[in-house]
Amino acid sequence: MNCFRTPPSNSWVYPTVILCLFGFFSMFRPSESFLIPFLSEPSKNLTETEMTNEVLPVWTYSYLAMLPPVFVLTDYLRYKPVIMLHVVAFVICYLILLFGQGVVLLQVAEFFFGVVSATEIGYYSYIYSLVSPEHYQKVSSYCRSVTLVAYTVGSVLAQLLVSLATVPYSYLFYISLACVSGAFFFSLFLPMPEKSMFFHTTHDREAHQKPLGQDTALEEAPKNHKTARPELPATSGKPGDRKLSYPEPEHVTLRVFARWFEDLKECYSSKHLFYWSLWWAFATSGYNQILNYVQVLWEHKAPSQDSSIYNGAVEAAATFGGALAAFTVGYVKINWDLLGELGLAIFSALISGSLFLMNYTLNIWVCYAGYLVVKSSYMFLITIAVFQIAVNLSVERYALVFGIDTFIALVIQAIMTVIVADQRGLHLPVTTQFLVYGSYFAVIAAVFLMRSTYIIYSAKCRKEVESLAAATQSPKEPHPQEPRAVSTKF
């Protein structure tokens, strides 16, 4: 069928339009902001303890379990089947939420939501297999922006329907189910890529060793720094050289895994990338825990059965604030090599303080405000972290490093869930959990404050040594009768 093929004259427009339509409908989910109030209704009749300690932890475990096989299969199956699985899992999740009852069935729904989260990687990596590098920046912007708009509009609609039309929460889930079904329809029209980044390549790996997306901002960023950062070591341009140093297995799968291992060693040998990845993994695990349990905290502060709630409005405002914070990153001109980790420490401390405030306050509006600060701060920092990690990586290494960082974040999150939230661990109440999360970010802030102090002090000492060396080695003033030598330095 012609509708499944990419028109040659618009090789990047057609898949981008279809993928944006898919992204909009898959992220237009009014139900997202009112999940916990819906589960607290008499029809579901889940207690706060059951939601906190039995149902919600399943998402973390299933996400962690599904991410490694999905990461491999996404590339091997060339993205489209995984994108379709993404919405199929969504449909199953919503059907169980609407018609299921009891802890076990809702745990199954959380499992499928973990599948949804793991397969999201297909959406964000699909487009790179179809368009040429000069379009990466543009299509990445379109695909990410449309999901942000869809989530915001969905949250606003949910709040309007709940506050003004007083519709039951279940109606929001029916709307979400219809939207993800529409996303599945659009996924049928996505072209099947002929190549992928690892298993189905049509060019040598060396052809792709260039910064992600050919982004002008990424290319010019090192020029704005006082101290340029050396690029990560690239693989040899000669195929023969690589085979001599690293003999590759005959089997294609083993060869791909061997290349991944080699690339990871080269990438994480950069201390700059290693520490930014470290923050990314630890902060993301903590942030995911906050997202998973914040509605339970709101329900505890202001039960939906007894008061008006504004979860949708808060989520929309927080998303907009996060988008605004991420947007401002492009206009902040500082030396991230020198001051970046100080920024991580300051904003991590701000997140920590907001979490403590959310726990101790009795006012739901103060709790809402704390969440706005947390989400905006995280979005600001994660945008910088993504930029700092990806600036010297090829598209292949970008996907690999962020896949590994995400996996590490989920391992940390799973450990945290077992200890803090799970009924087999401490099964702490939600308020005590937010004390733990606040302390967690306080530790992150302290570690990176010490790191940043060391970096700034070392840079100052190095500058003083260089100035002293330059003064010592400067040529003596020539004798007045001698002709002055012409400097060729400039």
C-alpha positions in Angstrom: 0.0 0.0 0.0 1.3 3.4 -0.9 0.2 5.0 2.4 2.8 2.9 4.2 5.6 4.3 2.1 7.5 7.5 2.6 7.0 9.9 -0.3 10.5 10.3 -1.8 10.1 14.1 -2.3 9.2 14.6 1.4 11.3 11.9 3.0 11.3 13.6 6.4 7.9 15.4 6.4 5.6 12.4 6.0 7.0 10.3 8.9 7.4 13.4 11.1 3.7 14.4 10.6 2.5 10.9 11.3 4.7 10.5 14.3 3.6 13.9 15.7 -0.1 12.9 15.3 0.8 9.6 17.1 2.6 11.5 19.8 -0.3 13.9 20.4 -3.0 11.3 20.7 -0.8 9.0 22.8 0.0 11.8 25.3 -3.5 13.4 25.3 -4.5 11.6 28.5 -6.9 13.7 30.8 -7.0 10.7 33.2 -3.4 11.0 34.1 -3.9 13.8 36.7 -6.8 12.0 38.5 -5.6 8.4 38.8 -5.4 8.3 42.6 -8.8 10.1 43.1 -10.3 7.6 40.7 -8.8 4.6 42.5 -10.0 6.1 45.8 -13.7 6.0 44.7 -16.1 3.4 46.2 -16.1 1.5 42.9 -12.4 0.7 43.3 -12.2 1.2 47.0 -8.5 1.1 47.4 -7.0 2.3 50.6 -4.0 4.7 50.7 -1.9 1.9 52.1 -2.8 -0.5 49.3 -2.1 2.1 46.6 1.2 3.2 48.2 2.7 -0.1 49.3 1.1 -2.7 46.9 -0.1 -1.2 43.6 2.2 1.7 42.7 5.5 -0.2 43.3 4.6 -2.6 40.5 5.2 0.1 37.9 8.8 0.5 38.9 9.5 -3.2 38.9 7.9 -3.8 35.5 9.6 -0.8 33.9 13.0 -2.1 35.1 12.3 -5.6 33.9 11.0 -4.6 30.5 13.6 -1.9 29.6 16.6 -4.1 28.7 14.7 -6.5 26.3 12.7 -3.5 24.9 16.0 -1.6 24.3 17.4 -4.4 22.3 14.2 -5.3 20.5 13.4 -1.7 19.5 16.5 -1.6 17.3 16.3 -5.2 16.1 12.6 -4.9 15.1 13.2 -1.5 13.6 11.0 0.6 16.0 7.5 0.4 14.4 6.4 -2.9 16.2 7.6 -1.4 19.5 5.6 1.8 18.9 2.5 -0.3 18.2 3.1 -2.3 21.3 3.4 0.9 23.2 -0.3 1.9 22.5 -1.6 -1.7 22.8 -0.2 -1.9 26.3 -1.9 1.5 27.0 -5.2 0.2 25.8 -4.9 -2.9 28.0 -3.9 -0.8 31.0 -7.0 1.5 30.6 -9.4 -1.3 30.1 -8.2 -2.9 33.3 -8.4 0.4 35.2 -12.0 1.0 33.9 -13.4 -2.5 34.4 -11.1 -4.2 36.9 -11.4 -4.2 40.6 -9.2 -5.3 43.5 -5.5 -5.1 44.2 -4.3 -7.9 41.9 -6.0 -6.6 38.8 -4.8 -3.1 39.4 -1.3 -4.5 39.9 -1.6 -6.0 36.4 -2.7 -2.6 35.1 0.5 -1.1 36.6 2.5 -3.9 35.0 1.2 -2.8 31.6 1.9 0.8 32.4 5.5 -0.3 33.0 5.5 -1.8 29.5 4.2 1.6 28.2 7.0 3.4 29.9 9.7 1.0 28.6 8.4 1.1 25.0 8.4 4.9 24.9 11.9 4.7 23.7 10.6 3.6 20.3 8.8 6.9 19.8 11.9 9.0 20.5 14.3 7.0 18.5 12.2 6.0 15.5 12.6 9.3 13.6 16.4 9.0 13.5 16.2 5.9 11.4 14.3 7.7 8.6 15.5 11.2 8.3 19.0 12.6 7.4 21.1 14.2 10.1 20.4 17.8 8.9 16.8 17.3 10.0 17.5 15.8 13.4 17.1 19.1 15.3 13.9 20.1 13.6 12.1 16.7 13.9 13.3 16.2 17.5 11.8 19.6 18.4 8.5 18.8 16.7 8.1 15.4 18.3 9.0 16.5 21.8 6.9 19.7 21.6 3.8 18.0 20.5 3.8 15.6 23.4 4.3 18.5 25.8 1.4 20.4 24.3 -0.8 17.2 24.3 -0.1 16.5 28.0 -0.8 20.2 29.0 -4.0 20.4 27.0 -5.2 17.0 28.4 -4.5 18.2 32.0 -6.4 21.5 31.4 -9.4 19.7 29.8 -9.5 17.2 32.8 -9.6 20.1 35.3 -12.3 21.9 33.4 -14.4 18.8 33.1 -14.0 17.9 36.8 -14.5 21.4 38.2 -17.0 22.9 35.8 -18.9 20.0 34.4 -18.5 17.7 37.4 -18.0 14.7 35.2 -17.1 11.4 36.9 -13.4 10.5 36.9 -14.2 7.4 34.8 -15.2 9.6 31.9 -11.6 10.9 31.8 -10.4 7.4 31.4 -12.8 6.8 28.5 -11.4 9.9 26.7 -7.9 8.6 27.3 -8.8 5.2 26.0 -10.3 6.7 22.8 -7.2 8.9 22.3 -4.7 6.0 22.6 -6.8 4.0 20.3 -6.5 6.8 17.8 -2.7 6.7 18.3 -2.8 3.1 17.3 -4.6 3.9 14.1 -1.9 6.5 13.2 0.9 4.0 14.0 -0.4 1.8 11.2 0.7 4.5 8.7 4.2 4.9 10.0 6.8 3.8 7.4 8.8 0.7 8.3 12.5 1.8 8.5 15.0 -0.1 6.3 17.8 0.5 8.8 18.4 1.0 12.5 21.3 2.3 14.5 22.8 -1.0 15.6 21.4 -4.2 14.0 20.3 -3.0 10.5 22.9 -0.6 9.3 23.5 0.5 5.8 26.6 2.6 6.4 29.7 2.1 8.4 29.6 3.1 12.0 32.2 5.7 11.4 29.9 7.6 9.1 27.7 8.4 12.1 30.4 9.7 14.4 29.1 13.3 14.6 27.4 15.3 17.3 23.7 14.6 17.8 21.4 16.2 15.3 23.9 18.6 13.8 22.5 21.1 16.3 24.1 24.4 15.8 23.8 25.1 19.5 25.6 21.9 20.4 28.3 22.6 17.9 28.9 26.2 19.1 28.6 25.4 22.8 32.3 24.5 23.3 33.2 27.8 21.7 31.4 29.7 24.5 33.4 27.9 27.2 36.6 29.3 28.5 38.1 25.9 28.6 37.2 23.7 25.6 36.4 20.1 26.5 38.1 17.4 24.4 35.8 15.2 22.4 35.4 11.5 23.4 37.8 9.2 21.5 36.3 8.1 18.3 36.7 4.8 16.7 39.2 4.5 14.0 38.3 5.6 10.5 39.9 2.4 9.1 37.9 -0.7 9.5 41.0 -2.8 9.6 42.5 -0.9 12.6 39.5 -1.7 14.7 39.5 -5.4 13.9 43.2 -5.6 14.9 42.6 -4.0 18.3 39.1 -5.4 19.0 38.4 -8.7 17.2 34.6 -8.7 16.5 32.6 -11.9 16.8 31.1 -13.4 13.7 27.5 -13.4 14.9 25.8 -10.1 14.3 24.2 -10.0 17.8 27.4 -10.7 19.6 29.1 -8.1 17.4 26.6 -5.5 18.3 27.0 -6.2 22.1 30.8 -6.1 21.7 30.6 -2.7 20.1 28.2 -1.5 22.8 30.7 -2.6 25.5 33.5 -0.9 23.7 31.6 2.3 23.2 30.5 2.5 26.8 34.1 2.1 28.0 35.1 5.0 25.7 32.2 7.2 26.7 32.4 6.8 30.5 36.2 7.3 30.4 35.3 11.0 30.2 34.9 12.3 33.8 32.7 15.1 32.6 30.2 12.7 31.0 30.5 10.3 33.9 29.5 12.8 36.6 26.7 14.3 34.6 25.4 10.8 33.9 25.7 10.0 37.6 23.6 13.0 38.5 21.1 12.2 35.7 20.6 8.6 37.0 20.2 9.5 40.7 18.0 12.5 40.1 15.8 10.8 37.6 15.2 7.9 40.0 14.2 10.3 42.8 12.0 12.3 40.4 10.2 9.2 39.2 9.4 8.3 42.7 8.0 11.8 43.3 5.8 11.5 40.2 4.6 8.1 41.2 3.5 9.1 44.7 2.7 12.8 44.6 -1.0 12.3 43.9 -1.2 10.0 46.9 0.3 12.8 49.0 -2.2 15.3 47.6 -5.0 12.8 48.4 -3.7 12.6 51.9 -3.6 16.4 52.3 -6.9 17.0 50.7 -9.1 13.9 50.2 -11.0 14.1 46.9 -14.2 12.9 48.6 -14.3 15.9 50.9 -12.8 18.8 49.0 -12.3 20.2 45.5 -9.0 19.1 43.9 -7.0 20.8 41.2 -4.6 18.1 40.1 -5.2 18.8 36.4 -4.5 22.5 36.7 -1.4 21.9 38.8 0.0 19.3 36.3 -0.7 21.7 33.4 1.1 24.6 35.3 4.0 22.3 36.3 4.4 21.1 32.7 4.3 24.7 31.4 6.8 25.8 34.1 9.1 22.8 33.2 8.9 23.7 29.5 9.7 27.4 30.2 12.6 26.3 32.4 13.9 24.0 29.7 13.5 26.8 27.1 15.6 29.3 29.2 18.5 26.9 29.1 19.3 28.0 25.6 19.7 31.6 26.7 21.8 31.0 29.8 25.4 31.8 28.9 27.7 30.4 31.6 30.7 28.1 31.6 29.0 24.8 32.3 32.3 23.0 32.6 33.3 25.2 35.5 29.9 26.0 37.1 27.6 23.3 35.9 28.0 21.0 39.0 27.5 24.0 41.3 24.2 24.5 39.5 23.3 20.8 40.1 24.0 21.3 43.8 22.0 24.5 44.1 18.9 23.2 42.3 19.1 19.8 44.0 19.0 21.6 47.3 16.0 23.6 46.1 14.2 20.4 45.2 15.1 19.0 48.6 13.7 22.0 50.4 10.5 21.9 48.3 10.0 18.2 49.2 10.4 18.9 52.9 7.9 21.7 52.6 5.4 19.5 50.8 5.6 17.0 53.6 5.3 19.4 56.6 2.7 21.8 55.2 -1.0 21.3 56.0 -2.1 23.6 53.2 -2.7 21.8 49.9 -1.9 25.0 47.9 1.6 25.1 49.5 2.0 21.4 48.6 1.0 22.2 45.0 3.5 25.1 44.9 6.3 22.8 46.1 5.5 20.4 43.3 5.7 23.3 40.7 9.2 24.1 42.0 10.3 20.5 42.0 9.2 19.8 38.4 10.5 23.1 37.0 13.9 22.7 38.7 14.2 19.1 37.5 13.3 20.0 33.9 15.8 22.9 33.9 18.6 20.6 35.2 17.7 17.6 33.0 17.8 19.8 29.9 21.3 20.9 30.8 22.4 17.4 31.7 21.1 16.0 28.3 23.0 18.8 26.5 26.2 18.2 28.5 26.1 14.4 28.0 25.1 14.5 24.3 27.3 17.4 23.1 30.2 15.2 22.0 28.3 11.9 21.3 27.1 10.4 18.0 23.5 9.4 17.6 24.4 5.8 18.3 26.3 6.6 21.5 23.6 9.1 22.5 21.0 6.3 22.4 23.3 3.8 24.1 24.4 6.1 27.0 20.9 7.3 27.8 19.7 3.8 27.7 22.3 2.7 30.2 21.7 5.8 32.3 17.9 5.1 32.3 18.6 1.5 33.3 20.8 2.6 36.2 18.2 5.1 37.3 15.5 2.3 37.4 17.8 0.0 39.4 18.2 2.8 42.0 14.5 3.5 41.9 13.7 -0.2 42.3 16.0 -0.4 45.3 14.4 2.7 46.8 10.9 1.3 46.2 11.8 -2.0 47.9 13.2 -0.3 50.9 10.8 2.6 51.3 7.5 1.8 49.7 7.0 -1.9 49.2 5.0 -3.9 51.7 8.0 -6.3 51.9 10.2 -3.5 52.9 9.6 -0.7 55.4 6.2 0.1 53.7 6.4 3.7 54.9 3.4 6.0 54.7 3.4 8.5 51.9 4.3 11.5 54.2 7.4 9.7 55.6 8.3 8.8 52.0 8.6 12.4 51.0 10.9 13.0 54.0 13.1 10.3 52.6 13.0 11.8 49.1 13.8 15.2 50.5 16.8 13.8 52.3 17.8 11.9 49.2 18.1 15.1 47.1 19.9 16.8 50.0 22.6 14.1 49.8 22.8 14.6 46.0 23.2 18.4 46.6 25.9 17.9 49.2 27.9 15.6 47.0 27.8 17.9 44.0 28.5 20.9 46.2 31.8 19.3 47.3 32.6 18.3 43.7 31.9 21.9 42.4 34.0 23.4 45.2 36.9 21.1 44.2 36.5 22.0 40.5 36.3 25.8 41.1 39.3 25.6 43.5 41.3 23.5 41.0 40.5 25.9 38.2 41.6 28.9 40.3 44.9 27.2 41.2 45.5 26.1 37.7 44.9 29.7 36.4 47.3 31.1 39.0 50.0 28.6 38.1 49.6 29.4 34.4 49.8 33.1 35.0 53.0 32.6 37.1 54.5 30.4 34.4 53.6 32.9 31.7 55.2 35.7 33.8 58.4 33.7 34.4 58.8 32.6 30.8 58.1 36.1 29.3 61.1 37.4 27.3 63.3 40.1 28.8 63.2 43.6 27.4 65.7 43.9 24.6 68.7 46.3 24.8 67.8 49.8 23.5 70.6 49.6 20.9 69.4 46.1 19.7 66.6 45.9 17.2 63.3 44.7 18.8 62.2 41.3 17.7 58.8 41.2 16.0 56.4 38.9 17.8 54.6 36.3 15.7 52.3 35.1 18.5 49.4 37.1 17.1 
